Amino acid sequence: MRTREEIRARERENYAKNREQRCARRREIRGQRHRDRDRAYVARNKERYYQYQTSHRLGIDLADIMMLRDTQQACAICGGTNKKYRLAVDHDHATGVLRELLCGTCNQGLGLFKDDPVLLHKAAMYLLKHRKVGEVA
């Protein structure tokens, strides 16, 4: 039978050996708790969170964004209105100037073409070149 000191010494040894695993697990649990809390906050304050993120991230006055949202109801490029998702606030990345509202597809398309009109024109010419005969635009 082991003495109390031997048992305590073994426990201390195991504690020291597995310290990093325990700390990692504790960080994981704590991080998950914070993520859950943040998600719950966003769900409760969706509009407020969106307004703050949009104006803060873009560095544009919230009043300007809200005025644009009140006046424009459809995508500036395709004219589509998606009731499920709100229109994206398009801005010039170089100057930070607010442009117009775009649907997600058009906004991503501009981003993938790096907001370069020459590149977009080349893509349009490519599509026109390879259009099938008799196909209507």
DRENTORKOL-3810 file (N, C-alpha, C; in nm, 4 decimals):
REM DRENTORKOL-3810
@n.u->0.0828; n.v->-0.1175; n.w->0.0000; ca.u->0.0000; ca.v->0.0000; ca.w->0.0000; c.u->0.0884; c.v->0.1253; c.w->0.0000
@n.u->0.0457; n.v->0.2271; n.w->-0.0764; ca.u->0.1229; ca.v->0.3505; ca.w->-0.0883; c.u->0.0895; c.v->0.4469; c.w->0.0245
@n.u->0.1874; n.v->0.5253; n.w->0.0544; ca.u->0.1630; ca.v->0.6259; ca.w->0.1582; c.u->0.0973; c.v->0.7474; c.w->0.0946
@n.u->0.0428; n.v->0.8298; n.w->0.1786; ca.u->-0.0247; ca.v->0.9501; ca.w->0.1325; c.u->0.0727; c.v->1.0401; c.w->0.0555
@n.u->0.1973; n.v->1.0494; n.w->0.1016; ca.u->0.2973; ca.v->1.1327; ca.w->0.0337; c.u->0.3278; c.v->1.0802; c.w->-0.1058
@n.u->0.3336; n.v->0.9476; n.w->-0.1224; ca.u->0.3603; ca.v->0.8887; ca.w->-0.2535; c.u->0.2448; c.v->0.9182; c.w->-0.3503
@n.u->0.1234; n.v->0.9080; n.w->-0.3006; ca.u->0.0058; ca.v->0.9363; ca.w->-0.3842; c.u->0.0056; c.v->1.0820; c.w->-0.4268
@n.u->0.0326; n.v->1.1742; n.w->-0.3325; ca.u->0.0356; ca.v->1.3171; ca.w->-0.3623; c.u->0.1478; c.v->1.3498; c.w->-0.4613
@n.u->0.2610; n.v->1.2849; n.w->-0.4465; ca.u->0.3741; ca.v->1.3088; ca.w->-0.5365; c.u->0.3383; c.v->1.2637; c.w->-0.6786
@n.u->0.2726; n.v->1.1496; n.w->-0.6895; ca.u->0.2309; ca.v->1.0995; ca.w->-0.8208; c.u->0.1264; c.v->1.1927; c.w->-0.8842
@n.u->0.0327; n.v->1.2423; n.w->-0.8033; ca.u->-0.0679; ca.v->1.3360; ca.w->-0.8541; c.u->-0.0028; c.v->1.4645; c.w->-0.9052
@n.u->0.0951; n.v->1.5164; n.w->-0.8293; ca.u->0.1659; ca.v->1.6368; ca.w->-0.8727; c.u->0.2413; c.v->1.6120; c.w->-1.0029
@n.u->0.3009; n.v->1.4954; n.w->-1.0143; ca.u->0.3752; ca.v->1.4594; ca.w->-1.1352; c.u->0.2814; c.v->1.4543; c.w->-1.2564
@n.u->0.1667; n.v->1.3887; n.w->-1.2405; ca.u->0.0686; ca.v->1.3817; ca.w->-1.3491; c.u->0.0138; c.v->1.5201; c.w->-1.3821
@n.u->-0.0058; n.v->1.6006; n.w->-1.2782; ca.u->-0.0572; ca.v->1.7359; ca.w->-1.2997; c.u->0.0407; c.v->1.8151; c.w->-1.3847
@n.u->0.1667; n.v->1.8074; n.w->-1.3503; ca.u->0.2689; ca.v->1.8811; ca.w->-1.4250; c.u->0.2836; c.v->1.8269; c.w->-1.5670
@n.u->0.2734; n.v->1.6975; n.w->-1.5835; ca.u->0.2913; ca.v->1.6338; ca.w->-1.7136; c.u->0.1779; c.v->1.6701; c.w->-1.8092
@n.u->0.0556; n.v->1.6789; n.w->-1.7588; ca.u->-0.0619; ca.v->1.7021; ca.w->-1.8429; c.u->-0.1123; c.v->1.8465; c.w->-1.8363
@n.u->-0.0288; n.v->1.9352; n.w->-1.7866; ca.u->-0.0711; ca.v->2.0745; ca.w->-1.7681; c.u->-0.1141; c.v->2.1387; c.w->-1.8997
@n.u->-0.0365; n.v->2.1223; n.w->-2.0054; ca.u->-0.0679; ca.v->2.1861; ca.w->-2.1331; c.u->-0.1998; c.v->2.1350; c.w->-2.1898
@n.u->-0.2266; n.v->2.0057; n.w->-2.1777; ca.u->-0.3539; ca.v->1.9501; ca.w->-2.2270; c.u->-0.4715; c.v->2.0092; c.w->-2.1509
@n.u->-0.4573; n.v->2.0197; n.w->-2.0190; ca.u->-0.5650; ca.v->2.0761; ca.w->-1.9394; c.u->-0.5881; c.v->2.2226; c.w->-1.9742
@n.u->-0.4783; n.v->2.2981; n.w->-1.9917; ca.u->-0.4909; ca.v->2.4401; ca.w->-2.0264; c.u->-0.5560; c.v->2.4558; c.w->-2.1642
@n.u->-0.5180; n.v->2.3713; n.w->-2.2583; ca.u->-0.5759; ca.v->2.3788; ca.w->-2.3927; c.u->-0.7248; c.v->2.3498; c.w->-2.3867
@n.u->-0.7623; n.v->2.2499; n.w->-2.3118; ca.u->-0.9043; ca.v->2.2152; ca.w->-2.2988; c.u->-0.9813; c.v->2.3295; c.w->-2.2329
@n.u->-0.9221; n.v->2.3894; n.w->-2.1305; ca.u->-0.9882; ca.v->2.5012; ca.w->-2.0623; c.u->-1.0059; c.v->2.6195; c.w->-2.1577
@n.u->-0.9019; n.v->2.6485; n.w->-2.2391; ca.u->-0.9123; ca.v->2.7575; ca.w->-2.3368; c.u->-1.0211; c.v->2.7275; c.w->-2.4398
@n.u->-1.0293; n.v->2.6015; n.w->-2.4809; ca.u->-1.1300; ca.v->2.5613; ca.w->-2.5794; c.u->-1.2704; c.v->2.5823; c.w->-2.5249
@n.u->-1.2936; n.v->2.5385; n.w->-2.4024; ca.u->-1.4255; ca.v->2.5534; ca.w->-2.3396; c.u->-1.4585; c.v->2.7010; c.w->-2.3221
@n.u->-1.3616; n.v->2.7782; n.w->-2.2737; ca.u->-1.3833; ca.v->2.9209; ca.w->-2.2517; c.u->-1.4107; c.v->2.9910; c.w->-2.3846
@n.u->-1.3354; n.v->2.9548; n.w->-2.4891; ca.u->-1.3558; ca.v->3.0145; ca.w->-2.6208; c.u->-1.4929; c.v->2.9828; c.w->-2.6762
@n.u->-1.5380; n.v->2.8593; n.w->-2.6588; ca.u->-1.6702; ca.v->2.8204; ca.w->-2.7066; c.u->-1.7787; c.v->2.8990; c.w->-2.6339
@n.u->-1.7586; n.v->2.9195; n.w->-2.5063; ca.u->-1.8555; ca.v->2.9961; ca.w->-2.4281; c.u->-1.8655; c.v->3.1397; c.w->-2.4818
@n.u->-1.7500; n.v->3.1997; n.w->-2.5137; ca.u->-1.7504; ca.v->3.3356; ca.w->-2.5672; c.u->-1.8141; c.v->3.3397; c.w->-2.7061
@n.u->-1.7852; n.v->3.2408; n.w->-2.7900; ca.u->-1.8460; ca.v->3.2372; ca.w->-2.9228; c.u->-1.9969; c.v->3.2239; c.w->-2.9121
@n.u->-2.0434; n.v->3.1394; n.w->-2.8218; ca.u->-2.1878; ca.v->3.1233; ca.w->-2.8027; c.u->-2.2510; c.v->3.2542; c.w->-2.7552
@n.u->-2.1823; n.v->3.3210; n.w->-2.6643; ca.u->-2.2341; ca.v->3.4479; ca.w->-2.6123; c.u->-2.2411; c.v->3.5521; c.w->-2.7241
@n.u->-2.1364; n.v->3.5585; n.w->-2.8064; ca.u->-2.1345; ca.v->3.6549; ca.w->-2.9161; c.u->-2.2437; c.v->3.6254; c.w->-3.0181
@n.u->-2.2634; n.v->3.4993; n.w->-3.0510; ca.u->-2.3690; ca.v->3.4629; ca.w->-3.1461; c.u->-2.5061; c.v->3.4993; c.w->-3.0916
@n.u->-2.5270; n.v->3.4781; n.w->-2.9635; ca.u->-2.6552; ca.v->3.5117; ca.w->-2.9021; c.u->-2.6770; c.v->3.6630; c.w->-2.9059
@n.u->-2.5713; n.v->3.7410; n.w->-2.8816; ca.u->-2.5831; ca.v->3.8868; ca.w->-2.8873; c.u->-2.6219; c.v->3.9313; c.w->-3.0280
@n.u->-2.5554; n.v->3.8767; n.w->-3.1288; ca.u->-2.5845; ca.v->3.9147; ca.w->-3.2670; c.u->-2.7276; c.v->3.8784; c.w->-3.3028
@n.u->-2.7737; n.v->3.7610; n.w->-3.2573; ca.u->-2.9112; ca.v->3.7192; ca.w->-3.2869; c.u->-3.0125; c.v->3.8147; c.w->-3.2224
@n.u->-2.9829; n.v->3.8605; n.w->-3.1019; ca.u->-3.0753; ca.v->3.9515; ca.w->-3.0332; c.u->-3.0715; c.v->4.0927; c.w->-3.0911
@n.u->-2.9556; n.v->4.1371; n.w->-3.1373; ca.u->-2.9369; ca.v->4.2752; ca.w->-3.1824; c.u->-2.8906; c.v->4.2800; c.w->-3.3273
@n.u->-2.9572; n.v->4.2055; n.w->-3.4120; ca.u->-2.9122; ca.v->4.1878; ca.w->-3.5498; c.u->-2.8963; c.v->4.3206; c.w->-3.6247
@n.u->-2.9969; n.v->4.4041; n.w->-3.6218; ca.u->-2.9920; ca.v->4.5299; ca.w->-3.6974; c.u->-2.8864; c.v->4.6240; c.w->-3.6402
@n.u->-2.8810; n.v->4.6366; n.w->-3.5102; ca.u->-2.7825; ca.v->4.7233; ca.w->-3.4458; c.u->-2.6410; c.v->4.6753; c.w->-3.4753
@n.u->-2.6187; n.v->4.5450; n.w->-3.4667; ca.u->-2.4869; ca.v->4.4871; ca.w->-3.4949; c.u->-2.4485; c.v->4.5115; c.w->-3.6406
@n.u->-2.5437; n.v->4.4924; n.w->-3.7319; ca.u->-2.5175; ca.v->4.5133; ca.w->-3.8745; c.u->-2.4803; c.v->4.6592; c.w->-3.9015
@n.u->-2.5559; n.v->4.7526; n.w->-3.8440; ca.u->-2.5287; ca.v->4.8942; ca.w->-3.8661; c.u->-2.3903; c.v->4.9326; c.w->-3.8153
@n.u->-2.3571; n.v->4.8847; n.w->-3.6965; ca.u->-2.2261; ca.v->4.9164; ca.w->-3.6403; c.u->-2.1147; c.v->4.8572; c.w->-3.7264
@n.u->-2.1283; n.v->4.7304; n.w->-3.7613; ca.u->-2.0237; ca.v->4.6644; ca.w->-3.8403; c.u->-2.0053; c.v->4.7322; c.w->-3.9751
@n.u->-2.1154; n.v->4.7661; n.w->-4.0411; ca.u->-2.1075; ca.v->4.8269; ca.w->-4.1735; c.u->-2.0397; c.v->4.9624; c.w->-4.1664
@n.u->-2.0854; n.v->5.0483; n.w->-4.0763; ca.u->-2.0273; ca.v->5.1825; ca.w->-4.0697; c.u->-1.8847; c.v->5.1778; c.w->-4.0156
@n.u->-1.8592; n.v->5.0951; n.w->-3.9179; ca.u->-1.7255; ca.v->5.0873; ca.w->-3.8575; c.u->-1.6245; c.v->5.0268; c.w->-3.9550
@n.u->-1.6631; n.v->4.9198; n.w->-4.0207; ca.u->-1.5731; ca.v->4.8495; ca.w->-4.1121; c.u->-1.5409; c.v->4.9350; c.w->-4.2347
@n.u->-1.6409; n.v->5.0038; n.w->-4.2876; ca.u->-1.6216; ca.v->5.0826; ca.w->-4.4083; c.u->-1.5721; c.v->5.2241; c.w->-4.3792
@n.u->-1.5862; n.v->5.2680; n.w->-4.2549; ca.u->-1.5451; ca.v->5.4033; ca.w->-4.2206; c.u->-1.6366; c.v->5.5083; c.w->-4.2817
@n.u->-1.7624; n.v->5.4721; n.w->-4.3043; ca.u->-1.8597; ca.v->5.5625; ca.w->-4.3655; c.u->-1.9657; c.v->5.5949; c.w->-4.2614
@n.u->-2.0137; n.v->5.7167; n.w->-4.2645; ca.u->-2.1142; ca.v->5.7599; ca.w->-4.1683; c.u->-2.2407; c.v->5.6752; c.w->-4.1814
@n.u->-2.2942; n.v->5.6312; n.w->-4.0695; ca.u->-2.4132; ca.v->5.5471; ca.w->-4.0678; c.u->-2.5325; c.v->5.6180; c.w->-4.1318
@n.u->-2.5428; n.v->5.7488; n.w->-4.1154; ca.u->-2.6545; ca.v->5.8247; ca.w->-4.1738; c.u->-2.6519; c.v->5.8158; c.w->-4.3267
@n.u->-2.5314; n.v->5.8203; n.w->-4.3857; ca.u->-2.5197; ca.v->5.8090; ca.w->-4.5316; c.u->-2.5651; c.v->5.6711; c.w->-4.5791
@n.u->-2.5264; n.v->5.5692; n.w->-4.5058; ca.u->-2.5653; ca.v->5.4326; ca.w->-4.5427; c.u->-2.7164; c.v->5.4160; c.w->-4.5325
@n.u->-2.7759; n.v->5.4661; n.w->-4.4241; ca.u->-2.9194; ca.v->5.4519; ca.w->-4.4045; c.u->-2.9968; c.v->5.5330; c.w->-4.5093
@n.u->-2.9463; n.v->5.6503; n.w->-4.5490; ca.u->-3.0112; ca.v->5.7298; ca.w->-4.6526; c.u->-3.0092; c.v->5.6533; c.w->-4.7859
@n.u->-2.8970; n.v->5.5910; n.w->-4.8166; ca.u->-2.8860; ca.v->5.5133; ca.w->-4.9399; c.u->-2.9823; c.v->5.3947; c.w->-4.9369
@n.u->-2.9938; n.v->5.3291; n.w->-4.8221; ca.u->-3.0856; ca.v->5.2151; ca.w->-4.8092; c.u->-3.2313; c.v->5.2583; c.w->-4.8264
@n.u->-3.2651; n.v->5.3777; n.w->-4.7797; ca.u->-3.4025; ca.v->5.4268; ca.w->-4.7929; c.u->-3.4369; c.v->5.4619; c.w->-4.9373
@n.u->-3.3384; n.v->5.5098; n.w->-5.0141; ca.u->-3.3658; ca.v->5.5547; ca.w->-5.1507; c.u->-3.3508; c.v->5.4451; c.w->-5.2551
@n.u->-3.2641; n.v->5.3472; n.w->-5.2297; ca.u->-3.2380; ca.v->5.2432; ca.w->-5.3294; c.u->-3.2932; c.v->5.1094; c.w->-5.2812
@n.u->-3.3794; n.v->5.0488; n.w->-5.3611; ca.u->-3.4434; ca.v->4.9241; ca.w->-5.3212; c.u->-3.3967; c.v->4.8030; c.w->-5.4014
@n.u->-3.3161; n.v->4.8250; n.w->-5.5066; ca.u->-3.2725; ca.v->4.7149; ca.w->-5.5924; c.u->-3.1236; c.v->4.7297; c.w->-5.6230
@n.u->-3.0651; n.v->4.6217; n.w->-5.6700; ca.u->-2.9233; ca.v->4.6192; ca.w->-5.7064; c.u->-2.8983; c.v->4.7195; c.w->-5.8194
@n.u->-2.7907; n.v->4.7964; n.w->-5.8095; ca.u->-2.7581; ca.v->4.8985; ca.w->-5.9089; c.u->-2.7129; c.v->4.8377; c.w->-6.0412
@n.u->-2.6684; n.v->4.7124; n.w->-6.0419; ca.u->-2.6201; ca.v->4.6501; ca.w->-6.1654; c.u->-2.7285; c.v->4.5664; c.w->-6.2318
@n.u->-2.7816; n.v->4.4686; n.w->-6.1607; ca.u->-2.8772; ca.v->4.3758; ca.w->-6.2230; c.u->-3.0231; c.v->4.4122; c.w->-6.1953
@n.u->-3.0472; n.v->4.5003; n.w->-6.0994; ca.u->-3.1839; ca.v->4.5405; ca.w->-6.0675; c.u->-3.2583; c.v->4.4406; c.w->-5.9804
@n.u->-3.1901; n.v->4.3368; n.w->-5.9363; ca.u->-3.2542; ca.v->4.2335; ca.w->-5.8552; c.u->-3.2777; c.v->4.2779; c.w->-5.7122
@n.u->-3.3821; n.v->4.2222; n.w->-5.6537; ca.u->-3.4099; ca.v->4.2458; ca.w->-5.5124; c.u->-3.4227; c.v->4.1103; c.w->-5.4460
@n.u->-3.3425; n.v->4.0869; n.w->-5.3493; ca.u->-3.3458; ca.v->3.9608; ca.w->-5.2767; c.u->-3.4015; c.v->3.9897; c.w->-5.1380
@n.u->-3.5166; n.v->3.9343; n.w->-5.1096; ca.u->-3.5813; ca.v->3.9614; ca.w->-4.9811; c.u->-3.5112; c.v->3.8901; c.w->-4.8654
@n.u->-3.4396; n.v->3.7807; n.w->-4.8959; ca.u->-3.3754; ca.v->3.7039; ca.w->-4.7892; c.u->-3.2494; c.v->3.7741; c.w->-4.7370
@n.u->-3.1696; n.v->3.8292; n.w->-4.8289; ca.u->-3.0452; ca.v->3.8962; ca.w->-4.7907; c.u->-3.0554; c.v->4.0442; c.w->-4.8233
@n.u->-2.9974; n.v->4.1279; n.w->-4.7380; ca.u->-2.9992; ca.v->4.2708; ca.w->-4.7684; c.u->-2.8905; c.v->4.3032; c.w->-4.8696
@n.u->-2.9114; n.v->4.4128; n.w->-4.9397; ca.u->-2.8160; ca.v->4.4550; ca.w->-5.0416; c.u->-2.6856; c.v->4.4995; c.w->-4.9755
@n.u->-2.5746; n.v->4.4712; n.w->-5.0425; ca.u->-2.4427; ca.v->4.5048; ca.w->-4.9898; c.u->-2.4102; c.v->4.6510; c.w->-5.0197
@n.u->-2.3405; n.v->4.7140; n.w->-4.9287; ca.u->-2.2974; ca.v->4.8521; ca.w->-4.9475; c.u->-2.1666; c.v->4.8487; c.w->-5.0259
@n.u->-2.1704; n.v->4.8989; n.w->-5.1494; ca.u->-2.0509; ca.v->4.8993; ca.w->-5.2335; c.u->-1.9762; c.v->5.0300; c.w->-5.2127
@n.u->-1.8438; n.v->5.0205; n.w->-5.2030; ca.u->-1.7611; ca.v->5.1391; ca.w->-5.1842; c.u->-1.6300; c.v->5.1206; c.w->-5.2583
@n.u->-1.5678; n.v->5.2314; n.w->-5.2903; ca.u->-1.4386; ca.v->5.2301; ca.w->-5.3570; c.u->-1.3324; c.v->5.1966; c.w->-5.2525
@n.u->-1.2584; n.v->5.0906; n.w->-5.2749; ca.u->-1.1590; ca.v->5.0481; ca.w->-5.1762; c.u->-1.0413; c.v->5.1443; c.w->-5.1688
@n.u->-1.0105; n.v->5.2114; n.w->-5.2778; ca.u->-0.8967; ca.v->5.3044; ca.w->-5.2787; c.u->-0.9296; c.v->5.4332; c.w->-5.2038
@n.u->-1.0483; n.v->5.4896; n.w->-5.2288; ca.u->-1.0832; ca.v->5.6190; ca.w->-5.1692; c.u->-1.1783; c.v->5.6064; c.w->-5.0508
@n.u->-1.2500; n.v->5.4946; n.w->-5.0395; ca.u->-1.3470; ca.v->5.4769; ca.w->-4.9324; c.u->-1.4803; c.v->5.5428; c.w->-4.9605
@n.u->-1.4996; n.v->5.5950; n.w->-5.0806; ca.u->-1.6231; ca.v->5.6642; ca.w->-5.1167; c.u->-1.7353; c.v->5.5634; c.w->-5.1370
@n.u->-1.8501; n.v->5.5951; n.w->-5.0804; ca.u->-1.9690; ca.v->5.5120; ca.w->-5.0932; c.u->-2.0216; c.v->5.5203; c.w->-5.2360
@n.u->-2.0514; n.v->5.4022; n.w->-5.2961; ca.u->-2.1041; ca.v->5.4044; ca.w->-5.4328; c.u->-2.2539; c.v->5.3786; c.w->-5.4280
@n.u->-2.2964; n.v->5.2553; n.w->-5.4435; ca.u->-2.4391; ca.v->5.2224; ca.w->-5.4389; c.u->-2.4563; c.v->5.0870; c.w->-5.3720
@n.u->-2.5810; n.v->5.0389; n.w->-5.3690; ca.u->-2.6101; ca.v->4.9075; ca.w->-5.3125; c.u->-2.6109; c.v->4.8034; c.w->-5.4235
@n.u->-2.5532; n.v->4.6871; n.w->-5.3945; ca.u->-2.5471; ca.v->4.5778; ca.w->-5.4908; c.u->-2.5951; c.v->4.4496; c.w->-5.4247
@n.u->-2.6467; n.v->4.3583; n.w->-5.5078; ca.u->-2.6798; ca.v->4.2260; ca.w->-5.4553; c.u->-2.5472; c.v->4.1532; c.w->-5.4296
@n.u->-2.5520; n.v->4.0465; n.w->-5.3554; ca.u->-2.4308; ca.v->3.9741; ca.w->-5.3201; c.u->-2.3542; c.v->3.9221; c.w->-5.4401
@n.u->-2.4261; n.v->3.8741; n.w->-5.5410; ca.u->-2.3616; ca.v->3.8187; ca.w->-5.6597; c.u->-2.2847; c.v->3.9265; c.w->-5.7357
@n.u->-2.3479; n.v->4.0396; n.w->-5.7595; ca.u->-2.2815; ca.v->4.1492; ca.w->-5.8317; c.u->-2.1646; c.v->4.2050; c.w->-5.7505
@n.u->-2.1824; n.v->4.2161; n.w->-5.6205; ca.u->-2.0768; ca.v->4.2676; ca.w->-5.5345; c.u->-1.9552; c.v->4.1741; c.w->-5.5368
@n.u->-1.9787; n.v->4.0442; n.w->-5.5294; ca.u->-1.8685; ca.v->3.9486; ca.w->-5.5356; c.u->-1.8029; c.v->3.9497; c.w->-5.6726
@n.u->-1.8840; n.v->3.9646; n.w->-5.7777; ca.u->-1.8294; ca.v->3.9709; ca.w->-5.9127; c.u->-1.7337; c.v->4.0873; c.w->-5.9294
@n.u->-1.7737; n.v->4.2044; n.w->-5.8812; ca.u->-1.6849; ca.v->4.3204; ca.w->-5.8885; c.u->-1.5573; c.v->4.2960; c.w->-5.8094
@n.u->-1.5725; n.v->4.2361; n.w->-5.6943; ca.u->-1.4554; ca.v->4.2076; ca.w->-5.6112; c.u->-1.3604; c.v->4.1085; c.w->-5.6764
@n.u->-1.4152; n.v->4.0074; n.w->-5.7411; ca.u->-1.3308; ca.v->3.9086; ca.w->-5.8077; c.u->-1.2574; c.v->3.9683; c.w->-5.9273
@n.u->-1.3186; n.v->4.0716; n.w->-5.9883; ca.u->-1.2512; ca.v->4.1412; ca.w->-6.0983; c.u->-1.1700; c.v->4.2601; c.w->-6.0470
@n.u->-1.1511; n.v->4.2668; n.w->-5.9157; ca.u->-1.0682; ca.v->4.3681; ca.w->-5.8503; c.u->-1.1126; c.v->4.5110; c.w->-5.8820
@n.u->-1.2417; n.v->4.5306; n.w->-5.9048; ca.u->-1.2990; ca.v->4.6626; ca.w->-5.9363; c.u->-1.2297; c.v->4.7293; c.w->-6.0549
@n.u->-1.1814; n.v->4.6481; n.w->-6.1471; ca.u->-1.1064; ca.v->4.6986; ca.w->-6.2629; c.u->-1.1973; c.v->4.7022; c.w->-6.3857
@n.u->-1.2351; n.v->4.8223; n.w->-6.4362; ca.u->-1.3243; ca.v->4.8305; ca.w->-6.5514; c.u->-1.2652; c.v->4.7676; c.w->-6.6779
@n.u->-1.1341; n.v->4.7769; n.w->-6.6941; ca.u->-1.0701; ca.v->4.7181; ca.w->-6.8125; c.u->-1.0853; c.v->4.5664; c.w->-6.8095
@n.u->-1.0636; n.v->4.5076; n.w->-6.6935; ca.u->-1.0772; ca.v->4.3623; ca.w->-6.6798; c.u->-1.2223; c.v->4.3185; c.w->-6.7013
@n.u->-1.3161; n.v->4.3962; n.w->-6.6497; ca.u->-1.4580; ca.v->4.3653; ca.w->-6.6699; c.u->-1.4958; c.v->4.3774; c.w->-6.8175
@n.u->-1.4412; n.v->4.4778; n.w->-6.8846; ca.u->-1.4690; ca.v->4.4946; ca.w->-7.0277; c.u->-1.4140; c.v->4.3748; c.w->-7.1066
@n.u->-1.2932; n.v->4.3305; n.w->-7.0719; ca.u->-1.2351; ca.v->4.2135; ca.w->-7.1390; c.u->-1.3224; c.v->4.0900; c.w->-7.1176
@n.u->-1.3752; n.v->4.0746; n.w->-6.9960; ca.u->-1.4624; ca.v->3.9598; ca.w->-6.9672; c.u->-1.5907; c.v->3.9683; c.w->-7.0497
@n.u->-1.6462; n.v->4.0892; n.w->-7.0619; ca.u->-1.7681; ca.v->4.1074; ca.w->-7.1418; c.u->-1.7405; c.v->4.0764; c.w->-7.2891
@n.u->-1.6277; n.v->4.1211; n.w->-7.3395; ca.u->-1.5914; ca.v->4.0945; ca.w->-7.4792; c.u->-1.5715; c.v->3.9444; c.w->-7.5017
@n.u->-1.5135; n.v->3.8783; n.w->-7.4048; ca.u->-1.4936; ca.v->3.7333; ca.w->-7.4127; c.u->-1.6283; c.v->3.6621; c.w->-7.4232
@n.u->-1.7229; n.v->3.7024; n.w->-7.3407; ca.u->-1.8560; ca.v->3.6405; ca.w->-7.3439; c.u->-1.9261; c.v->3.6670; c.w->-7.4760
@n.u->-1.9148; n.v->3.7888; n.w->-7.5271; ca.u->-1.9758; ca.v->3.8208; ca.w->-7.6561; c.u->-1.9110; c.v->3.7408; c.w->-7.7698
@n.u->-1.7819; n.v->3.7226; n.w->-7.7629; ca.u->-1.7084; ca.v->3.6476; ca.w->-7.8658; c.u->-1.7548; c.v->3.5023; c.w->-7.8711
@n.u->-1.7837; n.v->3.4460; n.w->-7.7555; ca.u->-1.8191; ca.v->3.3039; ca.w->-7.7510; c.u->-1.9700; c.v->3.2795; c.w->-7.7409
@n.u->-2.0495; n.v->3.3818; n.w->-7.7692; ca.u->-2.1948; ca.v->3.3646; ca.w->-7.7685; c.u->-2.2347; c.v->3.2779; c.w->-7.8878
@n.u->-2.3288; n.v->3.1911; n.w->-7.8626; ca.u->-2.3778; ca.v->3.1043; ca.w->-7.9708; c.u->-2.4630; c.v->3.1844; c.w->-8.0672
@n.u->-2.4626; n.v->3.1464; n.w->-8.1931; ca.u->-2.5401; ca.v->3.2163; ca.w->-8.2962; c.u->-2.6887; c.v->3.2030; c.w->-8.2639
@n.u->-2.7601; n.v->3.3133; n.w->-8.2716; ca.u->-2.9045; ca.v->3.3126; ca.w->-8.2470; c.u->-2.9406; c.v->3.3319; c.w->-8.1005
@n.u->-2.8419; n.v->3.3364; n.w->-8.0121; ca.u->-2.8683; ca.v->3.3531; ca.w->-7.8705; c.u->-2.8959; c.v->3.5009; c.w->-7.8417
@n.u->-2.9970; n.v->3.5271; n.w->-7.7635; ca.u->-3.0356; ca.v->3.6635; ca.w->-7.7313; c.u->-2.9759; c.v->3.7000; c.w->-7.5961
@n.u->-2.9275; n.v->3.8229; n.w->-7.5862; ca.u->-2.8632; ca.v->3.8683; ca.w->-7.4622; c.u->-2.9600; c.v->3.8799; c.w->-7.3478
END
